[in-house]
Amino acid sequence: MIVGSFFMFALVIILTTTVVSTLMRKQSRGASNGLLKKSLNIIRDDLLGKEQKLLSFGHQAASSQTAANVKYIHEAKVAQTADLSMLRSTYEEMAISVAQIGMAALVSSLSIYDNDGDLIAFFVNENDFIAFGYRSFVPHPTLRYIRLTPGQDIESGEWMSSESISEIKGQLKLQGQAPQKAVVWVDSDDRFVHLSALVPIFGVDYGTGKAQEMQVGLIVVVQQLDQLFLSKMSDLTGMPITLFGAEGSNLGGLETYTKLSVDLINQDLSSLDRQSYLFNEINLKSGGYFQGILPLVGSNSRVCAATALFSKANAEENVWQIIRLLAIAYLSCMLLIMPLVVIFSNSLTRPIHRIVEGLTNIARGEGDLTQRLEIKGNDEIARLARSFNDFIEKLQLMIQHIVRNAVDLNDSASDLSKLSDRMNQGACIMATKSTTVTEATDTMSANMTIASKSM
């Protein structure tokens, strides 16, 4: 019984552990997606905050003074004539204003374009230097700029001239059509994913003799999502965060994750604040992961992505930790319960063994019918023992009655045997007398025969 109890207990442990581990793995998948969702929420909230800041800086740069300067510069470019001293002063004033806003905002770049899409003022913030300046078209295209080292004041910089500088090579001409309202684009180059806020510059035109507001240019404020952003997001989420460009290539984050595993073009895409997340599983050289993907879609229809990864090994470790805790709980229960099982089984089987022993003695003909089982309590075993004692008592009385009847029958048989002997003796006597009578009759007959012959 003890072995059977132990086997049943072990079977229950195995089944329970199997069911719990299966449920835990399913819950672990759901919990992993929940953690990924929280991480992507953090990333999205941070990006939405960056978008609002970029738009705010863009509106700050698109002031009425900027609009007037852009309009004046554009008119000078079209006419190819102007007071060069005044034009240079206007350029420098606008370039310094752009630099001040860019340095205060800590953006990657800030550019001003005219209605033709030509760059007229710029600010570039790299890791080891800052550059700002303007592009003049009168009397011929020329770049003038100031390069500053980190911590250097604007006033301490010196203006330099060049036909081109590498830092703004891709910014000399606006790519695409200028929007009519403020928008945010998401794009990527060969190094970074970046957010770009495009804010139209509106000025007053008096060409028709009546003041009319019209678009005179465009502000483009760019924020690169660099390693600092990735480190911040990884620290906040506790997960490796990776950024992918519009071509799906890795632009920062987990180095072993070189190519995005999902084609985002065929997904349901929306603006950043309404974009739903994608969840799947991937296997990298560093192991298996649950993946959450936040598509980054801008008004220019370019699709980049931010991904968060949760290691399957961590999820499995959580499952195994639960299983280990269950094993400890089962072992503790076993150590506590098994002694109780032994005591209970002994208390349960001991009376049964006594009943079996009693029945065995009776079956073998060696039983003592005067022996009775000890009765303790009023449970089923006690009632069984009481019934057994009643049975033995009735059996004893029955056997005693049979024995008494057997003795009486033996006495009767003895008396009958004696009577039979006496009857046998009487029969012998009668047979002897009958023989004597027969002999006498024969003698008499013979005598009579002789007498008749004599006569």
MIFI-408052 format. One record per residue (C-alpha): x negated, y, z. Coordinates in steps of 0.001 Angstrom, whole numbers, padded with zeros to 6 digits, always signed. Example, Ala and Ser with C-alpha at 12.3 -4.5 7.8 and 13.67 -1.06 7.14 Angstrom:
! residues 2
-012300-004500+007800;-013670-001060+007140;
! end
This chain:
! residues 455
+000000+000000+000000;-002849+002335+000848;-004522+001578-002478;-001236+002201-004279;-000781+005499-002467;-004308+006534-003370;-003714+005575-007000;-000461+007551-007129;-002136+010546-005501;-005007+010399-008027;-002502+010101-010896;-000623+013155-009635;-003921+015067-009367;-004899+014179-012940;-001502+015068-014385;-001303+018293-012395;-004814+019330-013389;-004102+018591-017060;-000872+020591-017037;-002437+023452-015087;-005494+023601-017370;-003257+023646-020471;-001080+026399-019060;-004133+028309-017853;-005692+028194-021318;-002500+029560-022849;-002274+032216-020155;-005970+032939-020597;-005350+033631-024301;-002505+035957-023400;-004536+037580-020630;-007470+038028-023016;-005196+039779-025514;-003899+041915-022668;-007434+042948-021718;-008255+043603-025372;-005133+045733-025694;-006119+047794-022659;-009602+048262-024118;-008211+049353-027478;-005853+051743-025667;-008886+053342-024029;-010628+053680-027401;-007529+055081-029088;-006892+057601-026288;-010484+058777-026507;-010295+059128-030301;-006976+060971-030106;-008575+063344-027618;-011477+063859-030004;-009068+064565-032860;-007274+067246-030833;-010583+068837-029816;-011827+068861-033395;-008614+070492-034586;-008868+073022-031759;-012466+073914-032700;-011416+074109-036352;-008628+076581-035548;-011069+078545-033403;-013498+078796-036309;-010717+079696-038785;-010214+083123-037214;-008996+086209-039029;-012556+087538-039089;-013747+084310-040689;-010937+084568-043232;-011964+088117-044108;-015635+087126-044457;-014810+084079-046621;-012568+086195-048851;-015277+088840-049222;-017971+086266-050014;-015756+084491-052553;-014966+087755-054316;-018689+088568-054445;-019432+085129-055909;-016784+085553-058593;-017902+089096-059470;-021593+088198-059126;-022188+091653-057665;-022179+093044-054153;-024160+095056-051661;-026825+092425-050915;-027632+093878-047515;-023984+093827-046475;-023442+090411-048050;-026457+088963-046181;-025222+090498-042928;-021794+088911-043506;-023349+085537-044237;-025579+085652-041172;-022717+086777-038939;-020563+083877-040138;-023401+081331-039864;-024222+082410-036295;-020517+082246-035355;-020322+078737-036778;-023469+077717-034879;-022134+079090-031597;-018861+077200-031957;-020648+073997-033040;-023148+074084-030176;-020430+074791-027614;-018214+072025-029024;-021083+069482-029291;-019822+068403-032697;-021967+066703-035322;-021347+069324-037990;-019154+072298-038828;-018835+073569-042390;-016964+076360-044180;-015892+076021-047813;-014288+078524-050137;-011302+077839-052378;-013616+076457-055065;-014838+073783-052642;-018343+075315-052423;-020178+075282-049090;-020818+078799-047777;-021780+078216-044111;-022823+075181-042090;-023924+073809-038720;-025645+070431-038295;-026450+068772-034956;-028944+065921-035148;-030617+064095-032274;-033888+066005-032396;-032910+069341-033977;-030079+071740-034819;-029764+073523-038163;-027342+076205-039265;-027182+078677-042133;-025369+079659-045281;-025391+079200-049023;-025478+082395-051085;-024490+082589-054754;-025541+086201-055381;-027737+086897-057210;-028488+083108-057486;-027720+079993-055380;-029951+079993-052302;-029861+078234-048931;-030926+080207-045873;-031029+078447-042539;-032500+078336-039048;-033821+075116-037497;-033837+074861-033688;-035223+072271-031335;-033070+071073-028409;-032815+073828-025776;-033954+076620-028130;-031792+079779-028322;-030229+080973-031553;-031909+084376-031223;-035344+082771-031196;-034892+081096-034576;-036269+082396-037849;-034427+082432-041155;-035911+080261-043864;-034980+079926-047519;-034777+076806-049643;-032974+075492-052662;-031735+072485-050633;-032160+070750-047301;-031588+067030-046738;-029327+067535-043724;-026504+069024-045830;-027192+067329-049155;-023812+065613-049157;-021929+068674-047922;-022622+071199-050702;-019325+070412-052382;-016019+069489-050748;-015024+065958-051656;-011410+065840-052787;-008722+068476-052763;-008469+070883-049846;-005381+070136-047721;-002729+072789-047185;-002391+071996-043489;-004654+070793-040715;-005419+067061-040988;-007884+064537-039597;-009828+062217-041851;-011599+059037-040845;-014570+058101-042960;-018014+056561-042830;-021396+056954-044403;-024366+054620-044327;-025024+055371-040628;-021854+056336-038757;-018110+056252-038636;-016957+059820-038131;-013841+061884-037572;-013338+064994-039674;-010835+067742-038848;-009928+069819-041907;-008355+073174-041009;-007272+075610-043748;-008406+079247-043467;-005591+081684-044165;-006146+085368-044893;-004155+088337-046048;-004185+089223-049751;-003184+092676-050944;-003656+091992-054653;+000029+092434-055476;+000316+095592-053434;+002089+093634-050719;+000462+091769-047859;+000685+088029-048487;-000868+085200-046491;-002838+082798-048630;-005421+080066-048163;-008939+081404-048727;-011049+078511-047565;-011410+075412-045378;-013094+074515-042082;-014446+070987-041741;-015439+069860-038233;-017118+066440-038019;-017745+064255-034976;-019897+061178-035458;-018996+058079-033448;-022550+057283-032487;-024238+054996-029994;-023336+057342-027142;-019654+056854-027953;-020090+053067-028169;-021958+052938-024851;-019250+055002-023171;-016473+052783-024535;-018333+049609-023588;-018832+050890-020046;-015163+051867-019707;-013790+048626-021172;-016429+046162-019989;-016498+044645-023480;-018799+044898-026493;-017347+047523-028855;-018281+047548-032543;-017515+050092-035260;-017092+049130-038908;-017204+051463-041883;-014760+051648-044754;-016714+048911-046566;-016503+046607-043521;-020179+046883-042572;-021360+047182-038984;-022154+050789-038072;-022912+050289-034400;-022253+047816-031630;-022798+044057-031502;-025675+043341-033879;-024711+039717-034538;-021316+040878-035858;-022422+042094-039277;-019175+042057-041290;-015583+042672-040248;-013651+039398-040327;-010327+040929-041469;-009341+042675-044691;-007663+045822-043363;-006373+047021-046721;-003627+044389-046710;-002566+045132-043125;+000275+047308-041856;-001527+050623-041420;-000361+053819-039798;-001728+056946-038156;-003951+056486-035138;-001272+057307-032544;+001164+054751-034054;-001259+052125-035297;-000607+048611-034029;-003472+046336-033019;-004638+043136-034680;-005709+040064-032696;-007606+036997-033836;-010494+034708-032916;-013995+034757-034355;-017155+032706-033978;-020531+034430-034028;-024058+033203-033419;-023732+034438-029854;-020555+032380-029273;-016800+032416-029757;-014712+035509-029029;-011149+036729-028814;-011021+039881-030947;-008863+042995-030868;-009002+045340-033862;-007960+049000-034022;-007760+050136-037668;-008853+053766-038042;-006865+055362-040839;-007195+058979-041934;-005239+061161-044312;-007815+060287-046966;-006649+056624-046861;-010116+055403-045913;-009896+052562-043379;-012553+051990-040763;-012152+049928-037598;-013113+049648-033957;-013215+046155-032447;-013347+044858-028895;-014510+041331-028119;-013774+039120-025125;-015950+036045-024785;-014187+032692-024869;-016857+031436-022486;-015641+033946-019892;-012050+032844-020446;-013067+029171-020144;-015055+029989-017025;-011914+031466-015494;-010026+028276-016330;-012763+026074-014868;-012863+028247-011774;-009154+027574-011243;-009741+023857-011840;-012587+023845-009316;-010379+025570-006771;-007680+022983-007436;-010225+020180-007015;-011306+021619-003659;-007668+021943-002608;-006942+018356-003722;-010000+017020-001874;-009032+018904+001265;-005499+017563+001037;-006855+014064+000484;-009087+014263+003557;-006152+015479+005604;-003458+013259+004159;-005245+009909+003775;-005647+009330+007556;-001971+010145+007951;-001173+007760+005112;-003171+005003+006828;-001431+005597+010157;+001983+005805+008563;+001446+002753+006377;+000244+000728+009366;+003236+001791+011418;+005438+000886+008488;+003888-002446+007539;+003088-003858+011019;+006732-004699+011845;+007183-006046+008334;+004145-008294+008791;+005620-009576+012063;+008890-010373+010290;+007025-012109+007468;+004977-014092+009991;+008126-015134+011814;+009820-016258+008634;+006676-018080+007556;+006546-020006+010834;+010172-021003+010394;+009585-022030+006776;+006654-024217+007778;+008608-025871+010577;+006269-024586+013254;+008335-021659+014393;+009307-020992+017932;+012965-020103+017816;+012752-018587+021256;+010347-015928+019979;+011778-012459+019244;+010407-009408+017423;+009623-006293+019400;+012073-003524+018545;+010946+000124+018669;+013014+003059+017514;+016112+003030+015400;+014771+003253+011857;+015228+000818+009016;+012383-001416+010221;+013859-001545+013729;+017264-002450+012303;+015613-005125+010167;+013852-006550+013242;+017114-006473+015213;+018922-008315+012416;+016082-010815+012254;+016354-011446+016021;+020128-011898+015683;+019563-014352+012864;+016983-016327+014860;+019282-016355+017904;+022177-017708+015856;+019855-020195+014197;+018613-021320+017618;+022165-021812+018885;+023099-023714+015763;+020109-026014+016067;+020794-026548+019773;+024373-027515+018897;+023139-029884+016211;+020739-031491+018687;+023520-032025+021242;+025763-033565+018579;+022927-035813+017467;+022454-037111+021032;+026193-037830+021349;+026175-039558+017996;+023234-041684+019074;+025068-042763+022237;+028152-043651+020221;+026077-045661+017785;+024528-047602+020687;+027939-048438+022150;+029152-049536+018744;+026129-051796+018355;+026832-053458+021727;+030478-053971+020782;+029429-055498+017533;+027169-057929+019355;+029967-059010+021636;+032300-059481+018699;+029652-061531+016940;+029248-063760+020008;+033080-064282+020176;+033121-065208+016540;+030433-067811+017125;+032385-069330+019987;+035510-069448+017896;+033604-071048+015022;+032313-073774+017432;+035771-074445+018756;+037171-074549+015252;+034587-077201+014328;+035526-079242+017356;+039228-079088+016484;+038433-080087+012911;+036418-083037+014062;+039250-084087+016420;+041748-083755+013612;+039620-085865+011341;+039291-088519+014071;+042986-088494+014657;+043663-088809+010968;+041324-091742+010688;+042906-093432+013689;+046303-092950+012194;+045177-094440+008919;+043809-097493+010713;+046989-097855+012718;+049119-097748+009648;+047092-100422+007999;+047480-102635+011119;+051124-102390+010967;
! end
